[in-house]
Amino acid sequence: MTKEAYKVFNEVFDNRTIRVLDKFRHEYYEEIEHCISTGKEANVFRAKTKNGYVAVKIFRTYTSSFDNMSKYVIGDPRFTNIKKRKHDLVYLWCRKEYRNLSKAYAIGVPVPKPIVSKNNVIIMEFIGVEGNPSPLIKDALITDYQKIYDEVIEYVIKLYRGGLVHADLSEFNLLYFNKRPVFIDMAQSVLVEHPKALEFLEKDVNNLNNYFKKKCKVVSWDDFNKRLKI
C-alpha cells in the first residue's frame, strides 16, 4: 500500500465504518476496489458487483469539516432534535444525502440511483462506462455547451418544483454522462420550505452562469425566476 493510499485508508475506514461495509458486502457488492473521488467531506469508491459496479460513498467521521452544516439542516422539517456529537452529525449528513437523492431520482432528475444507506455509508449507482467514472462537467469534452446548460437549468426547475434545491450546484457537482448532465453531491440540498431555499437557489443559478457564460448564452436570475413561476 502506498503512503497516500494508507493515509486515505486511515481517514476513511474506522472500525464503525468497516462494520457497516462488512454488512453490505456480498449483498450489494463483492469488493471495494479503489477511490474514484475525494471531497471535503467524503470519499467515493468503485466497488465490484456480479454484474458490474456500484459507487460507495463514505463520509469521513474524523477529518470531515461540517462547520457550515447547520445552515442546511436547521429549518429542515425532516430533521429535528439534532445531536452535536461528531458521529451523529456525520450520520445525519449521510442520511440527508440519501433522502435527497431518493427524492430527486423519484421526480426524474438525473442523479445516481441510491441503493442503501447506513451510518456514514451510501451505496449508489455507478455513473460511468465500463468501470470508468464519468468526468465532471468542467473536465469533460463538450461540443454543445448550450444544450447542456439548458438541460441543467430545466432540471434545476424540475428539482425545485419537485420540492428540492441543490444548494451547492456548480461545475464541480455535475457529471457528464452519455452527453447529459448528472447531479451529484446532494447532502446539503434543502426542501423548498427551508427559510433559505430561494437564497440557495439564486446562488446555484449564479454559480452555473459564472461557469457557462463564456461558453454559451445564460439566463439571468430575473428571467429564471419568471420561468420558475410559470
Order of alpha helices (4+ residues) and beta strands (2+ residues): alpha-alpha-beta-beta-beta-alpha-alpha-beta-beta-beta-beta-alpha-beta-beta-beta-beta-alpha-alpha
